[in-house]
Amino acid sequence: MSHAFSSIAQTVQALASGALTSVSLVRERLDRIARLDPLLHAFVDVYADEALAAAEGLDRLRQAGTVLGPLHGVTVAIKDLFDIEGRPVTGGSAALPPRISTLTAGAVQRLRSAGAIVLGKTHTVEFAFGGWGTNATMGTPWNPWDLQTHRVPGGSSSGSAVAVAAGLACAAIGTDTGGSVRIPAGLCGLVGLKTTHGLVSRHGLLELCPTHDTVGPLTRSVSDCATLLDVLAGPDPCDRFTQVAPVRSVAHGLSRGVAGMRAWVLPAAEREAVDAEVLAAYDAALAVLRNLGMVLVDQALPQSCSASMRIAGTLMSAEGYANLGPLFERDDLAFDPHVRRRILLGRDIGAAQYIGLLRQRATAQAAMLQAMEGIDVCVFPTNAITAIPLSEVDELATPLSRFGRFVNLLDLCAVAVPAGFSSAGLPISVQVIGRPFAEPTVLRTAFAFEQATPWGKRLPMGLA
């Protein structure tokens, strides 16, 4: 029996009962990677020997009556922005030889401490600056929902999403600066969580835009997402921003229901330029939430998603140039030209303009929090379109960032959850958005929706 698409809970149960061993699980995943990844291109590096050795050790511990944590024996994939001691990290860039990490990122440490087995590193847009999931120098992962046409997986956590969607790993972690967890989750039929800034450690992470960068899980279900969040979240002495992180269990509160909760829906002005099939699925999702007892609220946003997208994009270029400018100024290195253009846009953003952007951000944050008084969550589409063929990508266009960046700009949290399929069989997604540190509320809402709909149970054709 294949466990490729089993949930974390199902996998843990099989491991605990003895119906499955960590070694057999890892071997199954490695076999799938060897068979499918030459096409899917999810992984940069696979740690086969290390993963098997870890699995053997975890099996021995279980036989001795010791379980490290809720992920004991579960396989995970790591976006190639995180340091893992002794392993190369590229950040999705082939411009320089990979750097060998001398430390392990806080998020990876937490996964391992909970018993997770790291299968390897996954592809990313170069230095995580792009929503399509493309990478001109290291290759673009293949969206597994269409094995005939190379469609975009979404980015920048492209490889992580493809690995989970194709059953190559139980779960993965990515980063979200302007939608980079939610966009690929939406295009690949997964659950993806953008966490509140400071909830999950960014120690050992290659940064793009420190004011917006966050770490979050990509999983097959909301329950799996909550399980990973409970492992990942919390204070880390190596990341000062996490000192405000609450210590709590999110997974235990998922089934409390949503009756009486108030959901802010997408205003009419924001529905323009959204694909018709996406809107139809979105409206159907709202009907489900209404039937679950939620009260739908229609009101204007204090600031349009487009305006927020522009401010966030400019901040990303400014901070991206501050972090990476000297590297991208070099003419002797080969960069993804689209990422290079985005980074070099920050060269002309002076200190006064940057401070002005931060003030605009603070004003917008305050206005949004005030507007959310009496509102439990917002429910918006995750992406305005479904996955398009790679050949049709316009790198100057940003349709996938429209509903993503404003969440990062306003430092909200949000979870993307499957909400239907297009006539071409491509995933459609909605996102549940909440106040800072309201992950329990957004995941509870997403869980209620997931339980009432069939969308998360469908699998990509030809990969079962």
C-alpha angles and dihedrals in degrees: 000000000000118000094188094118100029117127120246089254091052091046093049091048091051091048092048093049094049093243088117135027127209089239093055091046092051091047090051091051093046090050091052091048091051091049102040109024097073084072101029096046093201098141130066092184134005119209097207100157094041093047093050091048091050090048092052090051093048091050090053091049091051091049088053091053098256122127116183097204147303093310097049104154097356117137121233137179125217127215111241093248095078126088118238112182113254093010129103120253119197105170086221092296128125093183094099133023110274115271116235108231119236094194140034121243117251093241092053091048090054092050092050092046088056090054101263120152115221110221096186148285124307132216123265138182106271106286087345095280105137142060102211094068093236125146117186096193106035099030135257121266116240119245103239094215091079116037093176100054124041102238127180116267094204124247169338092327089047102142094044091055094046092048093055096038091053095046094248092127135015091235142340141205127231140164130254120206099149103355100316095141098034098044096058091038088056096046093044100045098252141124112254127179127208103201128208113270106266098022096099124036118256093191108135094019124129101236128219104170111004094195090057107026116113136167122230145159131258113206144156095248143021091246091055089048092053091047091054092044091055088055097044103040128087144067119320118190088214092060114052093194091066094063088093093051113122119235107227146122114253099176094066094060100051098102099053092107132231105246110142095014117133120231124194108219130207110284118238091247090061095051094077117108092016114131112259094234090050090052092048091052090045093053090048089052090053089052089054091051091048090052089052088059102262120144112230116218122198115198138137122268116246087232126017120251089240093055091047090048091055094049093046092047092052091049090050091053092046095050092037090056091046089054101036108014098108090052095048092046089068114103094195094069130078113236133170097269093219093053090045090055092051093048095047091052085075092061092083097046106105129203094262093052092046092051088047090054091051089051090050088051093051091048092049092048092053092047092051094049090050091049090051093060105127091013121110100190143348118232114203135153113275095218131013092221140025124248111300127201114276088238091063098052117127105199091198091060124081109193091138092056097054097091096025110057098052090063091057093042091054093040093236125147124239141176125207115215131180112265107171145306136270123240086264090057096253121144122258122197142193126204128218111213128197144172121281111299092007092124092127090058098046093045091047089053093046091048092053090050093046092051091051096050137055099220100101092054096063116100131206112268115255096017103080 
